[in-house]
Amino acid sequence: MNKIKENFFDGVETIHLLNSTVRMDFFTLQPPKDGEKPVPEVQERVVMPIQSFLNMHAAMQQIIDKLVENGLVKTQQPNMNSWEKTN
């Protein structure tokens, strides 16, 4: 049986397109120093063809739809900037 390498990341730092590939930089949060906020540190870059990225997006959307359907997450309206807020 093949072992699958498993990595944990706190989030995605950047996603960019270069030479027909999508490049995603993943980060982990490093411990804060002297009461400061945790510092994100890029740990790994995943590079894939555009079509594979689109396939991954479709698969993630199916999972999100299922989570919403099961009531495990709620959809949110995008946050409004202060200049967009109405009084």
All heavy atoms as an XYZ file, in Angstrom:
705
protein
N       0.838     -1.173      0.000
C       0.000      0.000      0.000
C       0.890      1.247      0.000
O       1.824      1.352      0.785
C      -0.914     -0.017      1.224
C      -1.853      1.144      1.260
S      -3.299      0.838      2.283
C      -2.869      1.684      3.759
N       0.579      2.205     -0.872
C       1.340      3.443     -0.956
C       0.974      4.381      0.179
O      -0.188      4.516      0.531
C       1.069      4.162     -2.281
C       1.609      3.396     -3.460
O       2.547      2.625     -3.321
N       1.038      3.610     -4.618
N       1.973      5.032      0.727
C       1.717      6.042      1.746
C       1.546      7.386      1.055
O       2.303      7.740      0.168
C       2.863      6.116      2.742
C       2.917      4.928      3.655
C       3.835      5.214      4.811
C       3.723      4.081      5.808
N       4.258      4.442      7.087
N       0.551      8.117      1.485
C       0.283      9.441      0.935
C       0.898     10.468      1.872
O       0.671     10.437      3.080
C      -1.231      9.697      0.795
C      -1.829      8.710     -0.189
C      -1.498     11.122      0.362
C      -3.342      8.785     -0.274
N       1.671     11.377      1.301
C       2.256     12.451      2.103
C       1.155     13.434      2.468
O       0.366     13.848      1.627
C       3.335     13.165      1.289
C       4.048     14.234      2.048
C       5.121     14.871      1.184
C       5.763     16.019      1.929
N       6.754     16.704      1.095
N       1.088     13.777      3.736
C       0.059     14.696      4.212
C       0.717     15.911      4.840
O       1.624     15.782      5.664
C      -0.814     13.993      5.248
C      -1.982     14.793      5.713
C      -2.909     13.968      6.595
O      -3.338     12.880      6.178
O      -3.177     14.422      7.725
N       0.283     17.104      4.422
C       0.798     18.361      4.953
C      -0.357     19.177      5.496
O      -1.461     19.128      4.967
C       1.494     19.173      3.854
C       2.723     18.479      3.319
O       3.551     18.002      4.073
N       2.826     18.400      2.008
N      -0.071     19.955      6.537
C      -1.072     20.868      7.076
C      -0.640     22.292      6.777
O       0.523     22.653      6.953
C      -1.228     20.712      8.591
C      -2.118     21.765      9.179
C      -3.498     21.597      9.149
C      -1.595     22.933      9.697
C      -4.332     22.586      9.656
C      -2.420     23.923     10.211
C      -3.787     23.747     10.180
N      -1.608     23.116      6.324
C      -1.360     24.533      6.091
C      -2.497     25.325      6.709
O      -3.639     24.876      6.734
C      -1.281     24.837      4.588
C      -0.217     24.044      3.890
C      -0.547     22.983      3.065
C       1.120     24.349      4.074
C       0.432     22.234      2.431
C       2.116     23.600      3.449
C       1.767     22.547      2.624
N      -2.177     26.512      7.199
C      -3.201     27.393      7.753
C      -3.955     28.146      6.661
O      -5.062     28.616      6.896
C      -2.577     28.393      8.732
C      -2.116     27.711     10.011
O      -2.971     27.105     10.687
O      -0.916     27.775     10.325
N      -3.367     28.267      5.482
C      -4.052     28.991      4.414
C      -3.217     29.111      3.158
O      -2.129     28.550      3.044
N      -3.767     29.870      2.219
C      -3.117     30.125      0.936
C      -2.622     31.563      0.938
O      -3.393     32.487      1.171
C      -4.086     29.899     -0.240
C      -3.414     30.217     -1.563
C      -4.606     28.479     -0.239
N      -1.337     31.744      0.707
C      -0.745     33.080      0.662
C      -1.067     33.766     -0.666
O      -1.565     34.874     -0.685
C       0.769     32.983      0.856
C       1.508     34.285      0.785
C       1.287     35.168      2.003
O       0.881     34.652      3.063
O       1.527     36.369      1.889
N      -0.771     33.080     -1.760
C      -1.043     33.644     -3.088
C      -1.417     32.533     -4.056
O      -1.022     31.382     -3.886
C       0.184     34.386     -3.679
O       1.280     33.473     -3.739
C       0.570     35.596     -2.879
N      -2.177     32.927     -5.064
C      -2.467     32.055     -6.203
C      -2.209     32.909     -7.438
O      -2.742     34.015     -7.546
C      -3.930     31.563     -6.212
C      -4.232     30.752     -4.956
C      -4.210     30.732     -7.473
C      -5.684     30.302     -4.841
N      -1.361     32.420     -8.318
C      -1.087     33.191     -9.521
C      -0.908     32.275    -10.729
O      -0.670     31.080    -10.594
C       0.113     34.125     -9.335
C       1.375     33.446     -8.906
N       1.649     33.145     -7.598
C       2.436     33.009     -9.607
C       2.829     32.562     -7.506
N       3.320     32.462     -8.717
N      -1.062     32.877    -11.887
C      -0.978     32.170    -13.156
C       0.338     32.527    -13.825
O       0.680     33.707    -13.939
C      -2.156     32.584    -14.042
C      -2.310     31.914    -15.391
C      -2.590     30.435    -15.223
C      -3.441     32.577    -16.153
N       1.085     31.521    -14.261
C       2.348     31.751    -14.940
C       2.598     30.617    -15.923
O       2.545     29.441    -15.549
C       3.491     31.834    -13.919
C       4.878     32.091    -14.469
C       4.958     33.480    -15.124
C       5.920     31.986    -13.361
N       2.817     30.961    -17.170
C       3.133     29.968    -18.203
C       2.116     28.827    -18.261
O       2.470     27.662    -18.268
C       4.535     29.400    -17.994
C       5.613     30.450    -18.113
O       5.458     31.423    -18.849
N       6.687     30.278    -17.379
N       0.854     29.177    -18.266
C      -0.246     28.201    -18.378
C      -0.344     27.236    -17.199
O      -0.890     26.142    -17.334
C      -0.142     27.405    -19.681
O      -0.211     28.278    -20.787
N       0.227     27.623    -16.069
C       0.074     26.826    -14.854
C      -0.400     27.727    -13.721
O      -0.111     28.916    -13.685
C       1.402     26.156    -14.429
O       2.383     27.164    -14.201
C       1.883     25.164    -15.466
N      -1.143     27.134    -12.807
C      -1.590     27.836    -11.617
C      -0.633     27.455    -10.498
O      -0.325     26.279    -10.296
C      -3.041     27.451    -11.252
C      -3.469     28.100     -9.959
C      -3.979     27.838    -12.387
N      -0.157     28.469     -9.785
C       0.790     28.262     -8.692
C       0.164     28.764     -7.405
O      -0.284     29.918     -7.343
C       2.097     28.983     -8.983
C       2.767     28.393    -10.216
C       3.744     29.354    -10.853
N       4.193     28.819    -12.129
C       5.355     28.223    -12.332
N       6.221     28.111    -11.343
N       5.672     27.746    -13.517
N       0.098     27.888     -6.418
C      -0.513     28.228     -5.137
C       0.527     28.088     -4.040
O       1.125     27.020     -3.878
C      -1.698     27.296     -4.857
C      -2.814     27.431     -5.877
S      -4.155     26.273     -5.590
C      -3.372     24.748     -6.119
N       0.742     29.177     -3.302
C       1.680     29.177     -2.182
C       0.898     29.019     -0.879
O       0.032     29.840     -0.566
C       2.476     30.481     -2.143
C       3.362     30.650     -3.368
O       3.728     29.634     -3.985
O       3.702     31.798     -3.690
N       1.214     27.962     -0.131
C       0.531     27.662      1.123
C       1.401     28.075      2.305
O       2.617     27.944      2.261
C       0.230     26.163      1.215
C      -0.784     25.705      0.205
C      -0.391     25.287     -1.057
C      -2.125     25.697      0.517
C      -1.324     24.874     -1.995
C      -3.069     25.287     -0.410
C      -2.671     24.878     -1.673
N       0.745     28.576      3.379
C       1.499     29.029      4.537
C       1.031     28.351      5.813
O      -0.070     27.825      5.893
C       1.400     30.552      4.699
C       0.043     31.046      5.133
C      -0.298     31.111      6.480
C      -0.893     31.445      4.199
C      -1.549     31.571      6.879
C      -2.142     31.906      4.581
C      -2.470     31.970      5.929
N       1.923     28.377      6.802
C       1.568     28.028      8.170
C       1.850     29.261      9.027
O       2.704     30.084      8.696
C       2.388     26.837      8.711
O       3.770     27.152      8.632
C       2.092     25.565      7.925
N       1.118     29.386     10.104
C       1.328     30.502     11.026
C       2.419     30.136     12.015
O       2.378     29.067     12.633
C       0.034     30.841     11.759
C      -1.075     31.400     10.881
C      -2.362     31.549     11.676
C      -0.666     32.736     10.264
N       3.378     31.023     12.143
C       4.489     30.818     13.064
C       4.173     31.524     14.379
O       3.470     32.536     14.396
C       5.781     31.349     12.458
C       6.127     30.668     11.136
C       6.201     29.159     11.247
O       6.898     28.626     12.109
N       5.472     28.452     10.395
N       4.684     31.005     15.488
C       4.382     31.593     16.797
C       4.739     33.086     16.841
O       5.761     33.495     16.291
C       5.259     30.803     17.765
C       5.561     29.534     17.056
C       5.584     29.865     15.589
N       3.897     33.862     17.505
C       4.177     35.297     17.616
C       5.346     35.565     18.563
O       5.660     34.751     19.420
C       2.877     35.865     18.181
C       2.226     34.725     18.867
C       2.659     33.469     18.155
N       5.954     36.722     18.360
C       7.046     37.147     19.233
C       6.580     38.340     20.048
O       6.054     39.300     19.489
C       8.272     37.527     18.415
C       8.855     36.382     17.633
C      10.038     36.822     16.802
C      10.533     35.660     15.956
N      11.585     36.052     15.040
N       6.745     38.273     21.345
C       6.454     39.401     22.237
C       5.080     40.015     22.014
O       4.954     41.223     21.807
C       7.534     40.479     22.098
C       8.919     39.938     22.451
O       8.993     39.070     23.343
O       9.896     40.386     21.836
N       4.043     39.197     21.998
C       2.685     39.708     21.908
C       2.233     40.151     20.528
O       1.147     40.676     20.367
N       3.054     39.956     19.513
C       2.655     40.323     18.160
C       1.726     39.250     17.597
O       1.523     38.205     18.194
C       3.894     40.469     17.271
C       4.819     41.590     17.692
C       6.075     41.653     16.841
O       6.221     40.847     15.903
O       6.922     42.507     17.125
N       1.177     39.535     16.410
C       0.321     38.557     15.739
C       1.177     37.424     15.174
O       2.350     37.625     14.864
C      -0.433     39.227     14.592
C      -1.451     40.243     15.037
C      -2.175     40.806     13.832
C      -3.206     41.829     14.276
N      -3.921     42.397     13.132
N       0.578     36.224     15.013
C       1.316     35.139     14.364
C       1.745     35.566     12.953
O       1.063     36.345     12.291
C       0.296     34.003     14.287
C      -0.717     34.326     15.330
C      -0.757     35.825     15.427
N       2.890     35.059     12.532
C       3.458     35.441     11.239
C       3.257     34.301     10.240
O       3.670     33.168     10.491
C       4.968     35.731     11.387
C       5.601     36.073     10.055
C       5.185     36.831     12.413
N       2.616     34.593      9.067
C       2.487     33.549      8.053
C       3.829     33.309      7.359
O       4.550     34.256      7.048
C       1.458     34.115      7.072
C       1.474     35.586      7.283
C       1.941     35.828      8.681
N       4.162     32.038      7.168
C       5.404     31.674      6.495
C       5.077     30.652      5.398
O       4.535     29.586      5.682
C       6.386     31.076      7.493
C       7.737     30.752      6.904
C       8.688     30.233      7.959
O       9.040     31.014      8.873
O       9.044     29.039      7.878
N       5.408     31.005      4.149
C       5.127     30.107      3.024
C       5.962     28.841      3.196
O       7.166     28.897      3.429
C       5.428     30.790      1.670
C       5.289     29.790      0.521
C       4.498     31.975      1.459
N       5.278     27.700      3.101
C       5.924     26.408      3.321
C       6.043     25.567      2.052
O       6.950     24.758      1.938
C       5.140     25.603      4.361
C       5.074     26.251      5.722
C       6.413     26.265      6.418
O       7.211     25.346      6.275
N       6.677     27.313      7.164
N       5.086     25.761      1.143
C       5.079     24.894     -0.039
C       4.324     25.563     -1.175
O       3.396     26.329     -0.944
C       4.399     23.558      0.311
C       4.536     22.511     -0.757
C       4.197     21.120     -0.246
O       4.512     20.812      0.923
O       3.612     20.361     -1.020
N       4.746     25.258     -2.401
C       4.055     25.741     -3.596
C       3.549     24.523     -4.362
O       4.285     23.570     -4.593
C       4.992     26.544     -4.482
C       4.352     26.938     -5.818
C       5.248     27.805     -6.647
N       5.272     29.135     -6.018
C       6.168     30.063     -6.278
N       7.141     29.829     -7.133
N       6.113     31.238     -5.675
N       2.281     24.575     -4.755
C       1.690     23.541     -5.596
C       1.481     24.155     -6.974
O       0.923     25.250     -7.089
C       0.348     23.041     -5.011
C      -0.331     22.080     -5.958
C       0.574     22.404     -3.644
N       1.959     23.466     -8.002
C       1.847     23.944     -9.377
C       1.068     22.908    -10.172
O       1.358     21.711    -10.093
C       3.251     24.147    -10.007
C       3.139     24.684    -11.421
C       4.108     25.057     -9.139
N       0.053     23.383    -10.928
C      -0.751     22.454    -11.718
C      -1.241     23.128    -13.000
O      -1.350     24.355    -13.045
C      -1.926     21.911    -10.909
C      -2.926     22.946    -10.460
S      -4.320     22.267     -9.524
C      -3.535     21.598     -8.097
N      -1.571     22.323    -14.001
C      -2.137     22.890    -15.222
C      -3.479     23.563    -14.925
O      -4.169     23.207    -13.958
C      -2.349     21.677    -16.132
C      -1.518     20.588    -15.554
C      -1.401     20.876    -14.082
N      -3.847     24.531    -15.756
C      -5.092     25.268    -15.553
C      -6.286     24.323    -15.463
O      -7.138     24.488    -14.591
C      -5.301     26.306    -16.681
C      -4.231     27.397    -16.582
C      -6.690     26.916    -16.621
C      -4.197     28.342    -17.769
N      -6.374     23.330    -16.336
C      -7.526     22.429    -16.323
C      -7.624     21.662    -15.018
O      -8.712     21.473    -14.473
C      -7.484     21.453    -17.508
C      -8.746     20.631    -17.657
C      -9.991     21.503    -17.843
O     -10.027     22.366    -18.706
N     -11.007     21.279    -17.016
N      -6.501     21.243    -14.468
C      -6.515     20.544    -13.180
C      -6.999     21.478    -12.068
O      -7.745     21.062    -11.176
C      -5.119     20.027    -12.839
O      -4.720     19.056    -13.782
N      -6.591     22.747    -12.123
C      -7.052     23.732    -11.147
C      -8.570     23.902    -11.250
O      -9.266     23.948    -10.233
C      -6.332     25.062    -11.387
C      -6.772     26.164    -10.477
C      -6.340     26.215     -9.157
C      -7.618     27.158    -10.934
C      -6.748     27.238     -8.314
C      -8.024     28.188    -10.097
C      -7.583     28.226     -8.783
N      -9.089     23.976    -12.471
C     -10.535     24.106    -12.662
C     -11.277     22.872    -12.159
O     -12.345     22.989    -11.548
C     -10.862     24.369    -14.129
C     -10.360     25.711    -14.682
C     -10.567     25.775    -16.192
C     -11.031     26.873    -13.986
N     -10.713     21.693    -12.394
C     -11.317     20.455    -11.885
C     -11.326     20.456    -10.358
O     -12.307     20.041     -9.733
C     -10.561     19.229    -12.400
C     -10.709     19.030    -13.890
O     -11.586     19.606    -14.543
N      -9.813     18.242    -14.470
N     -10.238     20.929     -9.749
C     -10.168     21.000     -8.298
C     -11.212     21.985     -7.765
O     -11.883     21.707     -6.768
C      -8.767     21.432     -7.856
C      -8.593     21.473     -6.351
S      -6.941     21.964     -5.828
C      -6.910     23.674     -6.336
N     -11.367     23.105     -8.434
C     -12.364     24.101     -8.028
C     -13.762     23.493     -8.061
O     -14.545     23.674     -7.127
C     -12.295     25.325     -8.933
C     -13.332     26.349     -8.616
N     -14.567     26.340     -9.212
C     -13.318     27.386     -7.764
C     -15.281     27.344     -8.733
N     -14.544     27.997     -7.856
N     -14.078     22.761     -9.128
C     -15.400     22.131     -9.243
C     -15.619     21.123     -8.109
O     -16.706     21.063     -7.523
C     -15.542     21.454    -10.604
N     -14.585     20.355     -7.781
C     -14.704     19.373     -6.696
C     -14.911     20.073     -5.354
O     -15.729     19.646     -4.534
C     -13.457     18.485     -6.656
N     -14.185     21.171     -5.124
C     -14.351     21.912     -3.869
C     -15.735     22.543     -3.795
O     -16.339     22.574     -2.719
C     -13.266     22.981     -3.740
C     -11.924     22.406     -3.350
S     -10.822     23.691     -2.770
C      -9.748     23.859     -4.160
N     -16.258     23.017     -4.916
C     -17.590     23.619     -4.914
C     -18.647     22.583     -4.550
O     -19.596     22.890     -3.831
C     -17.908     24.250     -6.273
C     -19.202     25.043     -6.283
C     -19.166     26.206     -5.292
O     -18.288     27.046     -5.363
N     -20.119     26.248     -4.369
N     -18.475     21.351     -5.009
C     -19.410     20.287     -4.648
C     -19.387     20.040     -3.140
O     -20.433     19.827     -2.523
C     -19.073     18.999     -5.399
C     -19.394     19.063     -6.874
C     -18.973     17.795     -7.603
O     -18.262     16.937     -7.070
N     -19.422     17.673     -8.847
N     -18.204     20.070     -2.544
C     -18.100     19.868     -1.098
C     -18.748     21.032     -0.355
O     -19.492     20.827      0.617
C     -16.625     19.696     -0.677
C     -16.093     18.370     -1.228
C     -16.470     19.748      0.841
C     -14.601     18.182     -1.076
N     -18.503     22.248     -0.808
C     -19.110     23.426     -0.177
C     -20.629     23.340     -0.262
O     -21.328     23.576      0.726
C     -18.596     24.725     -0.823
C     -17.115     24.926     -0.485
C     -19.427     25.933     -0.375
C     -16.430     26.004     -1.297
N     -21.146     22.996     -1.431
C     -22.594     22.869     -1.602
C     -23.172     21.838     -0.639
O     -24.241     22.047     -0.051
C     -22.940     22.492     -3.048
C     -22.617     23.592     -4.045
O     -22.399     24.757     -3.625
O     -22.564     23.289     -5.257
N     -22.477     20.723     -0.449
C     -22.937     19.679      0.458
C     -22.901     20.165      1.914
O     -23.822     19.889      2.687
C     -22.064     18.427      0.298
C     -22.641     17.195      0.907
C     -23.876     16.771      0.164
C     -24.269     15.375      0.538
N     -25.528     14.988     -0.085
N     -21.850     20.902      2.290
C     -21.755     21.450      3.648
C     -22.896     22.426      3.915
O     -23.497     22.409      5.000
C     -20.411     22.142      3.853
C     -19.183     21.232      3.912
C     -17.909     22.063      3.849
C     -19.200     20.364      5.153
N     -23.218     23.272      2.945
C     -24.322     24.220      3.081
C     -25.639     23.466      3.183
O     -26.473     23.740      4.042
C     -24.339     25.225      1.901
C     -25.619     26.053      1.909
C     -23.116     26.131      1.949
N     -25.827     22.473      2.312
C     -27.055     21.667      2.299
C     -27.277     20.979      3.643
O     -28.405     20.891      4.129
C     -26.944     20.623      1.183
C     -28.113     19.695      1.050
C     -27.877     18.648     -0.035
O     -27.437     19.032     -1.141
O     -28.124     17.458      0.230
N     -26.196     20.508      4.266
C     -26.293     19.818      5.548
C     -26.316     20.778      6.742
O     -26.343     20.333      7.883
C     -25.145     18.822      5.706
C     -25.273     17.656      4.749
O     -26.360     17.334      4.283
N     -24.165     17.031      4.425
N     -26.265     22.082      6.466
C     -26.320     23.070      7.533
C     -25.043     23.204      8.342
O     -25.048     23.782      9.428
N     -23.940     22.660      7.841
C     -22.677     22.720      8.572
C     -21.976     24.066      8.402
O     -21.175     24.457      9.253
C     -21.758     21.581      8.134
C     -22.314     20.182      8.431
C     -21.472     19.110      7.782
C     -22.390     19.969      9.934
N     -22.239     24.750      7.310
C     -21.723     26.106      7.084
C     -22.838     26.935      6.473
O     -23.759     26.404      5.849
C     -20.475     26.148      6.167
C     -19.300     25.426      6.790
C     -20.784     25.599      4.800
N     -22.741     28.241      6.667
C     -23.713     29.148      6.077
C     -22.997     30.016      5.053
O     -21.843     30.369      5.238
C     -24.337     30.041      7.145
C     -25.141     29.277      8.175
C     -25.733     30.226      9.198
C     -26.303     29.514     10.379
N     -27.549     28.920     10.264
N     -23.701     30.356      3.997
C     -23.108     31.269      3.031
C     -23.164     32.666      3.617
O     -24.079     33.014      4.352
C     -23.846     31.223      1.681
O     -25.220     31.520      1.905
C     -23.722     29.862      1.034
N     -22.175     33.466      3.313
C     -22.100     34.822      3.836
C     -22.073     35.816      2.686
O     -21.523     35.525      1.622
C     -20.827     35.028      4.662
C     -20.780     34.227      5.922
C     -19.481     34.480      6.676
O     -18.426     34.621      6.080
N     -19.579     34.543      7.984
N     -22.629     36.978      2.956
C     -22.502     38.079      2.017
C     -21.090     38.634      2.153
O     -20.546     38.659      3.255
C     -23.536     39.166      2.313
C     -24.970     38.713      2.142
C     -25.275     38.344      0.700
O     -24.799     38.990     -0.223
N     -26.043     37.301      0.505
N     -20.480     39.086      1.062
C     -19.149     39.676      1.180
C     -19.172     40.871      2.130
O     -20.159     41.601      2.198
C     -18.827     40.133     -0.240
C     -19.814     39.457     -1.126
C     -20.998     39.091     -0.276
N     -18.092     41.046      2.875
C     -17.984     42.193      3.773
C     -17.975     43.479      2.961
O     -17.321     43.556      1.930
C     -16.706     42.113      4.609
C     -16.767     41.009      5.634
O     -17.853     40.600      6.036
N     -15.623     40.527      6.039
N     -18.701     44.454      3.447
C     -18.728     45.743      2.770
C     -17.609     46.613      3.314
O     -17.322     46.590      4.505
C     -20.080     46.430      2.985
C     -21.234     45.688      2.342
S     -22.841     46.415      2.732
C     -22.679     48.040      2.060
N     -16.973     47.363      2.448
C     -15.980     48.328      2.889
C     -16.699     49.491      3.556
O     -17.858     49.745      3.304
C     -15.159     48.826      1.696
C     -14.355     47.717      1.075
O     -13.750     46.924      1.781
N     -14.373     47.635     -0.232
N     -15.981     50.222      4.392
C     -16.602     51.304      5.151
C     -17.255     52.330      4.236
O     -18.265     52.919      4.586
C     -15.568     51.979      6.045
O     -14.518     52.508      5.270
N     -16.721     52.560      3.055
C     -17.306     53.556      2.158
C     -18.556     53.033      1.442
O     -19.283     53.777      0.833
C     -16.292     54.061      1.127
C     -15.761     52.981      0.235
C     -16.324     52.529     -0.924
C     -14.596     52.192      0.431
N     -15.576     51.515     -1.463
C     -14.497     51.291     -0.644
C     -13.611     52.159      1.420
C     -13.473     50.383     -0.756
C     -12.592     51.247      1.289
C     -12.527     50.368      0.222
N     -18.816     51.719      1.547
C     -20.004     51.135      0.918
C     -21.161     51.018      1.896
O     -22.276     50.761      1.500
C     -19.676     49.743      0.371
C     -18.676     49.755     -0.771
C     -18.275     48.359     -1.189
O     -18.179     47.462     -0.309
O     -18.078     48.151     -2.377
N     -20.897     51.165      3.176
C     -21.942     51.012      4.185
C     -22.937     52.149      4.078
O     -22.577     53.288      3.857
C     -21.349     50.987      5.591
C     -20.528     49.740      5.845
C     -19.969     49.746      7.243
C     -19.117     48.491      7.446
N     -18.476     48.480      8.750
N     -24.189     51.770      4.250
C     -25.240     52.794      4.229
C     -25.633     53.130      5.645
O     -25.567     52.288      6.544
C     -26.478     52.280      3.448
O     -26.906     51.057      4.045
C     -26.127     52.058      1.995
N     -26.017     54.367      5.870
C     -26.413     54.804      7.226
C     -27.887     54.604      7.440
O     -28.686     54.612      6.632
C     -26.037     56.266      7.447
C     -24.536     56.438      7.472
O     -23.821     55.514      7.862
N     -24.056     57.590      7.057
